[in-house]
C-alpha cells in the first residue's frame, strides 16, 4: 500500500518526535497552547495536553499520567502560557486510558476543575481502576487469553502485565458526562464533542467549527494507528465502531488536526483514508492466515502476522495488545461472514 505522509503543522514538533525528543511548549495560535507531558517507560514518550484560554483561566484537553514528573511538566507548561494549575477550570478527557485520564483527579484536587468524560468510558472507571475489582479484571483477561489459545504460562504473565502501571492512575469519577454532539460551555470557544469509539468505548474528539480545529485524541494520529482491540471492557466489535467513527470525522471542515501524540498535521481526510485502507490490508492478511490453516487460534494467527519488529522481540505487554488487536480483526471478519469461529477452549478460526 502506498504510504500517505501528512504535512506537519510545525516542523520543529515533528523533528522532535522523529528525533526521540520531547517538543517545546508551544503557543499554537491565540488562546491555544500545546503542552507535552511525559509518559514513563513508553515508546510514545509524551501526551500533548492542549490548554484553551477561557475567562479566568484555561480548560485542558487530557491531563497525562499520574506521576510527579508528569504533574511537574504540566505545571511548568501552564506557567509558560502564563497560568497556574489553580487556573484550570475544566479537564476534557478524550478517553479513559492512563496517559489521558491519570492526572485528571490530581488537577481537580488542586484547582476545583470539573472533569468531563463520555458515559461509555465513565461506566468503566470503577472496574478498571478500583482496587477491589482489579483481580476480577485480571481473571477476565486470563479467560479471554485462554480462549485465544495463548499458552498457559504466557497467558498468566500477560493477564497481569498492565498491573505495574496501575498506581499511575487516580480513580477520579467525572463530574460531567459528555455525549455525542454536546456543545461545551467554554467562553471564547465553540467546541462540539464527537463520539469516536474504537480505541476505547467512549473516546471523544472535540471540533471547533469557527477555528477549523479537531482535537483528535488517539482517534487520528499523524504516523501511527491507535490500538483497536477486543478485551474485557471493549465493545463486542470495536473495529467496526472505529471504522465507522473514522468515517464520521472524515468530512469535517477542519484545517488542522491536534492529536494527543506525535505532532499536529493538516490533511484529516487523506490521513483517514490511509488508516481505513491500512485496516483493509490488515484484514486481508489475517483472512489469508486463516485460509492457510485448517483451524487456527487467534494467538497463532497473531504470531504469523507482519509486525513492526520480529515477534520474538515484542515485549509481553505489547504481545497481549497484538493478540487482542488480531482478535478485533477476526471478530470484524466474522461479522462480515468472511471467517467463522469454532467454539471451544481454545476457539479455532476457519475460512468460510
C-alpha positions in Angstrom: 0.0 0.0 0.0 1.4 3.4 -1.0 2.3 5.4 2.1 0.5 8.7 2.7 2.5 11.3 4.5 0.7 14.2 6.2 2.0 17.7 6.3 3.1 18.7 9.9 1.7 22.0 11.2 5.0 22.7 13.0 8.2 21.2 11.6 10.0 21.6 14.9 7.4 19.4 16.7 7.7 16.8 14.0 11.5 16.9 14.2 11.3 16.4 18.0 9.1 13.3 17.5 11.4 11.8 14.8 14.5 12.6 16.8 13.2 10.9 20.0 12.9 14.2 21.9 10.1 16.0 23.7 8.9 19.1 21.8 8.7 22.5 23.4 5.6 24.1 25.0 4.1 25.9 22.1 1.6 28.7 21.5 -0.3 27.1 18.7 -2.4 30.2 17.9 -4.0 32.9 20.0 -5.7 31.4 23.0 -4.4 27.9 22.5 -1.3 26.1 23.9 0.3 22.7 23.4 2.0 21.2 26.4 3.9 17.9 26.1 3.6 15.8 29.3 6.0 12.8 29.6 4.8 9.2 29.7 7.0 6.9 31.7 8.6 3.8 30.0 6.5 4.1 26.8 7.6 4.5 23.2 5.0 7.3 22.8 7.2 9.3 25.3 4.6 12.1 25.9 1.0 13.1 25.6 0.1 16.5 24.1 -2.1 18.3 26.6 -3.9 21.3 25.0 -4.7 24.4 27.1 -7.6 26.5 25.8 -7.7 30.0 27.3 -11.1 30.9 28.8 -12.5 33.5 31.2 -10.5 33.4 34.4 -8.2 30.6 33.4 -7.8 27.6 31.0 -9.6 24.4 30.1 -7.3 21.5 29.2 -7.9 18.6 26.8 -6.5 15.5 28.5 -4.1 15.6 31.5 -1.3 13.0 31.5 -0.2 10.1 33.7 -0.5 10.3 37.5 3.3 10.7 38.2 5.2 13.6 39.8 7.2 14.1 36.6 4.0 14.4 34.5 2.4 16.7 37.0 5.5 18.9 37.2 5.7 19.1 33.4 2.0 20.1 33.2 2.5 22.8 35.9 5.6 24.1 34.1 3.9 24.1 30.7 1.0 26.1 32.1 3.4 28.6 33.6 5.0 29.2 30.1 1.5 30.0 29.0 1.0 32.4 31.9 -1.2 30.2 34.1 -1.0 28.2 37.3 -2.5 24.7 37.9 -5.1 26.5 40.0 -6.3 28.3 36.9 -7.6 25.1 35.3 -11.4 25.3 35.0 -12.1 22.1 33.2 -10.5 18.8 32.1 -12.0 17.4 28.9 -10.8 13.8 28.8 -10.8 12.2 25.3 -10.7 8.7 26.8 -10.1 6.6 29.9 -6.5 5.4 29.2 -4.0 6.4 31.9 -1.9 8.8 29.8 -5.0 10.9 29.2 -7.0 10.4 32.4 -4.4 9.6 35.0 -3.8 13.1 36.3 -7.3 14.4 36.0 -8.1 13.8 39.7 -5.0 15.5 40.9 -5.7 18.5 38.7 -9.2 18.7 40.1 -7.9 18.4 43.6 -5.6 21.4 43.1 -7.9 23.6 41.0 -11.5 22.6 41.6 -11.8 22.0 37.8 -14.6 19.8 36.5 -13.8 16.6 34.7 -15.7 15.6 31.6 -15.8 12.1 30.1 -18.1 10.1 27.7 -20.6 7.9 29.5 -19.3 4.7 27.9 -15.9 5.3 29.4 -17.2 6.7 32.7 -19.0 3.4 33.2 -15.7 1.6 33.1 -13.8 3.7 35.7 -14.8 1.6 38.8 -14.0 -1.8 37.4 -10.8 -0.6 35.7 -9.2 1.4 38.5 -10.8 0.5 41.8 -8.5 -1.8 43.9 -11.5 -4.0 44.8 -12.1 -5.0 41.2 -8.6 -5.5 39.9 -8.4 -9.2 40.4 -11.7 -9.7 38.6 -10.3 -7.8 35.6 -7.2 -9.9 35.6 -9.3 -13.1 35.7 -11.5 -11.9 32.8 -8.4 -11.1 30.7 -6.9 -14.5 31.6 -10.0 -16.3 30.5 -10.1 -14.4 27.2 -6.4 -15.2 26.5 -7.1 -18.9 27.2 -9.9 -18.8 24.6 -7.4 -17.2 22.2 -5.0 -20.2 22.6 -2.3 -18.4 24.5 0.0 -21.0 26.2 -0.9 -21.2 29.9 2.3 -19.8 31.4 2.3 -17.0 28.9 -1.4 -16.2 29.5 -0.8 -16.0 33.2 2.0 -13.5 32.6 0.1 -11.4 30.0 -3.1 -11.2 32.0 -1.4 -9.2 34.7 1.1 -7.4 32.6 -0.5 -4.0 33.0 -0.7 -4.1 36.8 2.7 -2.4 37.0 1.2 0.9 35.8 -2.0 0.7 37.9 -0.6 3.1 40.5 -0.2 5.8 37.9 -4.0 6.5 37.7 -6.2 8.0 40.3 -9.8 6.8 40.2 -11.4 10.2 39.6 -15.1 10.0 38.8 -16.1 12.5 36.2 -18.2 15.5 37.2 -19.9 15.7 33.8 -20.9 13.2 31.1 -20.2 14.4 27.6 -22.4 12.9 24.9 -22.0 12.9 21.2 -22.9 16.3 19.8 -22.7 18.2 23.1 -21.5 21.7 22.9 -19.1 22.6 25.6 -19.7 25.7 27.7 -16.3 27.3 27.4 -16.1 31.0 27.0 -14.5 32.0 23.7 -14.8 28.5 22.2 -17.4 26.7 20.1 -16.3 23.2 20.9 -18.5 20.3 20.0 -18.0 16.7 21.1 -17.9 13.9 18.6 -18.2 10.3 19.9 -15.5 8.3 18.2 -15.5 4.8 19.8 -13.0 2.1 18.9 -9.7 2.8 20.7 -11.9 3.0 23.8 -15.7 2.6 24.0 -16.1 6.3 25.0 -13.4 8.0 23.0 -14.2 11.6 22.2 -12.9 14.1 19.7 -13.6 17.9 20.0 -14.1 20.1 17.0 -14.1 23.9 16.8 -16.0 24.8 13.6 -15.1 28.5 13.8 -11.4 27.8 14.2 -11.5 24.7 12.0 -9.6 22.6 14.5 -10.0 19.0 15.5 -8.7 17.8 18.9 -8.4 14.1 17.8 -7.1 12.4 21.0 -5.9 9.0 19.8 -8.5 8.6 17.2 -6.4 10.0 14.3 -2.7 10.4 14.6 0.0 11.6 12.2 2.0 8.4 11.8 0.8 5.5 13.9 -2.6 3.9 14.2 -4.2 3.6 17.6 -4.7 0.2 19.1 -8.2 -1.2 18.5 -8.6 -4.4 20.4 -11.1 -6.8 21.9 -10.6 -7.0 25.7 -12.9 -7.5 28.7 -14.1 -3.8 28.7 -14.3 -3.4 24.9 -17.4 -3.3 22.8 -18.2 -6.6 21.0 -16.9 -5.3 17.6 -14.6 -2.4 18.3 -13.0 -2.4 14.9 -16.4 -1.8 13.3 -17.0 1.0 15.7 -13.6 2.5 14.9 -14.0 2.4 11.1 -17.5 4.0 11.4 -16.0 6.7 13.7 -13.3 7.4 11.1 -16.0 8.0 8.5 -17.8 10.3 10.9 -14.8 12.7 11.2 -13.7 12.4 7.6 -15.9 15.1 6.2 -15.3 17.7 9.0 -14.4 21.1 7.7 -11.1 21.5 9.6 -7.8 22.8 8.6 -5.6 21.3 11.4 -5.7 18.2 13.5 -4.4 18.3 17.0 -3.7 14.8 18.2 -2.6 13.6 21.6 0.7 12.1 20.4 3.4 12.8 17.8 2.6 16.1 16.2 0.0 18.3 14.6 -0.9 18.0 11.0 -3.1 19.3 8.2 -4.7 16.6 6.0 -7.5 15.0 8.0 -9.3 13.4 5.0 -6.1 11.9 3.5 -5.0 10.5 6.8 -8.4 8.9 7.5 -8.5 7.3 4.0 -5.0 5.9 4.6 -5.9 4.4 8.0 -9.0 2.8 6.6 -7.0 1.3 3.8 -4.4 0.1 6.3 -7.1 -1.8 8.2 -8.4 -3.2 4.9 -4.9 -4.5 4.1 -4.6 -6.0 7.6 -7.9 -7.7 7.4 -6.8 -9.3 4.1 -3.6 -10.5 5.7 -5.4 -12.1 8.6 -8.0 -13.7 6.3 -5.1 -15.3 4.3 -3.5 -16.6 7.5 -6.8 -18.2 8.4 -7.2 -19.7 4.9 -3.8 -21.3 5.1 -4.6 -23.1 8.3 -7.1 -25.9 9.0 -8.3 -24.1 12.1 -6.1 -21.5 13.8 -6.2 -19.9 17.2 -6.1 -16.1 17.5 -2.7 -16.3 19.2 -1.3 -18.5 16.4 -2.6 -16.0 13.8 -1.0 -13.1 15.7 2.4 -14.8 15.6 2.2 -15.2 11.8 1.3 -11.6 11.0 3.7 -8.8 10.0 4.6 -6.5 12.8 6.9 -3.6 13.2 9.5 -6.0 14.7 10.1 -9.7 14.9 7.5 -11.4 17.2 10.3 -12.8 19.5 11.4 -9.3 20.3 8.0 -7.9 21.2 7.7 -7.2 25.0 5.0 -9.2 26.8 2.6 -6.3 27.3 2.7 -5.5 23.6 2.2 -9.2 22.7 -1.1 -9.0 24.6 -2.0 -5.9 22.6 -1.1 -7.7 19.4 -3.2 -10.7 20.3 -6.2 -8.5 21.2 -5.8 -6.4 18.1 -5.8 -9.6 16.0 -8.9 -10.7 17.7 -10.6 -7.4 16.9 -9.9 -8.0 13.2 -11.1 -11.6 13.4 -14.4 -10.5 15.0 -14.9 -8.0 12.2 -14.3 -10.6 9.6 -16.7 -12.9 11.4 -19.4 -10.3 11.4 -18.9 -9.8 7.6 -19.2 -13.6 7.0 -15.6 -13.9 5.8 -14.4 -16.3 8.6 -16.2 -18.5 11.2 -15.4 -19.2 14.8 -15.4 -22.8 16.1 -16.3 -22.6 19.8 -14.0 -24.3 22.3 -11.1 -23.8 24.6 -9.3 -22.5 22.6 -11.5 -21.2 19.9 -10.5 -22.0 16.3 -10.9 -19.8 13.3 -11.7 -21.1 9.8 -12.3 -19.8 6.4 -15.9 -19.7 5.1 
